Amino acid sequence: MIIASRKRKENVAEYILYMWQIEDLIRANNCDIELIDKNIIRKFNLPDDQRKEMKEWYESLIDMMRREGVTQSGHLQINKNILNQLVQLHQTLLADPSFPEYTAEFYKTLPFIVELRSKAGDNKSGEIETCFTALYGMLLMRLQQKEMTKETQEAIKQISRFISVLSRNFHLDEEDKLFKKEEQDK
């Protein structure tokens, strides 16, 4: 909750990956708040008021996951909404000729995206979701201390670079600093 709030403000890409991890932690604890309290919350050694607040946060996430039918797989709508905002910004930046660096970074990444979608047999996920899925998969591989091929490392490096640029632009857009003032007045 505290970490999520900080990540949301500082780096939206890290926030999405963190929230996907939280969803998986909730699933790993059978959507049981008592198990989450024992296995996760208590390890933070928080004062009672903060511990209570964190427990309520997890309870609200569990409730949302149940209502949205994502207790086994999938993502919460709040996380999908942020991903959708990134997709919309991505499309806007690609269509705007005043962002050639962004477009170039995307086209450097596109072959990796196409290859990942092909290997996964995934025709439904968009480019941005595919990038996040790859980054999350890499995170899980690191947590499991699994080796990555040189090709996978190269792909992840480029995807990370691209998502970093998109994330930076997302935060600039939130601060109304991305698009030139003249363009906003049109």
C-alpha positions in Angstrom: 0.0 0.0 0.0 2.7 2.5 1.0 5.0 1.1 -1.6 2.3 1.0 -4.2 1.4 4.6 -3.6 5.0 5.7 -3.9 5.6 3.7 -7.1 2.4 5.1 -8.7 3.7 8.6 -8.2 7.3 7.9 -9.3 7.2 5.2 -11.9 4.0 3.8 -13.4 5.7 0.8 -15.0 7.1 -0.3 -11.6 3.7 0.3 -10.1 1.9 -2.0 -12.6 4.5 -4.8 -12.1 4.3 -4.3 -8.3 0.5 -4.6 -8.4 0.6 -7.7 -10.6 2.9 -9.1 -7.9 0.5 -8.2 -5.2 -2.3 -9.9 -7.1 -0.2 -13.1 -7.2 0.7 -12.8 -3.5 -2.9 -12.6 -2.7 -3.6 -15.7 -4.9 -0.7 -17.6 -3.3 -2.3 -16.9 0.1 -5.7 -18.2 -1.2 -7.3 -14.8 -0.9 -7.2 -15.3 2.9 -6.6 -12.1 4.8 -5.4 -14.1 7.9 -2.7 -15.9 5.8 -1.7 -12.5 4.2 -1.5 -11.0 7.6 0.7 -13.8 8.9 2.9 -14.2 5.8 3.2 -10.6 4.5 1.8 -7.8 6.7 3.4 -8.9 10.0 6.8 -9.1 8.4 6.8 -5.3 7.9 6.9 -4.7 11.7 4.6 -1.7 11.5 2.9 0.2 14.3 -0.7 -1.0 14.9 -2.4 1.8 13.0 -0.3 1.2 9.9 -0.7 -2.5 10.2 -4.5 -2.1 10.3 -4.4 0.2 7.3 -2.3 -2.3 5.3 -4.6 -5.1 6.3 -7.6 -3.1 5.1 -5.9 -2.4 1.8 -5.3 -6.1 1.3 -8.9 -6.8 2.3 -10.2 -4.3 -0.3 -8.0 -5.9 -3.0 -9.2 -9.4 -2.1 -12.8 -8.1 -2.3 -12.2 -6.5 -5.7 -10.5 -9.7 -7.0 -13.5 -11.7 -5.9 -16.1 -9.3 -7.4 -14.1 -9.1 -10.6 -13.5 -12.8 -10.9 -9.7 -12.6 -10.9 -8.9 -14.8 -7.9 -7.3 -17.5 -10.2 -5.8 -15.3 -12.9 -6.2 -12.0 -14.6 -5.8 -8.5 -13.4 -7.9 -6.0 -11.4 -9.8 -3.4 -13.3 -7.8 -0.6 -11.5 -4.6 -2.1 -12.9 -6.2 -2.6 -16.4 -7.3 1.1 -16.3 -3.7 2.3 -15.9 -2.5 -0.1 -18.6 -5.2 1.3 -20.8 -4.0 4.8 -20.1 -0.5 3.8 -21.1 -1.9 2.2 -24.3 -3.8 5.5 -25.2 -0.7 7.6 -24.6 1.3 5.1 -26.6 -1.1 5.5 -29.6 -1.1 9.3 -29.2 2.7 9.5 -29.2 3.0 7.2 -32.2 0.5 9.4 -34.1 2.3 12.6 -33.2 5.2 13.5 -35.5 6.8 15.6 -32.7 7.9 12.4 -30.9 10.3 10.8 -33.3 12.5 9.4 -30.5 9.5 7.6 -29.0 8.5 6.2 -32.3 12.1 5.0 -33.0 12.3 3.3 -29.6 9.0 1.6 -30.3 10.1 0.3 -33.7 13.3 -1.0 -32.1 11.2 -2.9 -29.6 8.5 -4.2 -32.0 10.4 -7.2 -33.4 10.8 -8.5 -29.8 7.1 -7.9 -29.1 6.1 -9.8 -32.3 8.4 -12.7 -31.4 7.1 -12.9 -27.8 3.5 -12.9 -29.0 4.3 -15.6 -31.6 6.0 -17.8 -29.0 3.1 -17.4 -26.6 0.5 -17.9 -29.3 -1.0 -14.6 -28.1 -3.0 -12.7 -30.6 -5.2 -10.8 -28.1 -2.7 -8.8 -26.1 -1.6 -5.4 -27.4 2.0 -4.3 -27.6 2.1 -2.6 -24.3 0.6 -5.5 -22.4 3.0 -7.9 -24.1 5.9 -5.7 -22.9 4.6 -5.8 -19.3 4.0 -9.5 -19.4 7.6 -10.0 -20.6 8.9 -7.7 -17.8 6.8 -9.5 -15.2 8.0 -12.9 -16.5 11.6 -11.7 -16.2 10.9 -10.6 -12.6 9.5 -14.0 -11.8 12.5 -15.7 -13.4 14.8 -13.6 -11.3 12.9 -14.4 -8.1 13.1 -18.1 -9.0 16.8 -17.7 -9.8 16.3 -19.1 -13.3 18.8 -18.4 -16.1 17.8 -16.3 -19.1 19.2 -16.8 -22.6 21.3 -14.0 -24.1 18.5 -13.4 -26.6 15.9 -13.1 -23.8 18.2 -10.7 -21.9 18.6 -8.6 -25.1 14.8 -8.5 -25.6 14.2 -7.6 -22.0 16.8 -4.8 -22.1 15.1 -3.2 -25.1 11.6 -3.7 -23.7 12.7 -2.1 -20.5 14.2 0.9 -22.3 11.0 1.4 -24.3 8.7 1.0 -21.3 10.9 3.4 -19.4 10.4 6.0 -22.1 6.7 5.4 -22.1 6.5 5.7 -18.3 8.5 8.9 -18.3 6.2 10.4 -20.9 3.2 9.2 -18.9 4.3 11.1 -15.8 5.1 14.2 -17.9 1.6 14.0 -19.4 0.1 13.7 -15.9 2.0 16.9 -15.0 0.8 18.6 -18.3 4.4 18.9 -19.4 4.5 16.5 -22.3 2.8 18.4 -25.0 3.8 21.9 -26.0 1.5 24.7 -24.8 0.6 25.7 -28.4 -0.7 22.2 -29.1 -2.8 22.2 -26.0 -4.5 25.5 -27.0 -5.6 24.1 -30.4 
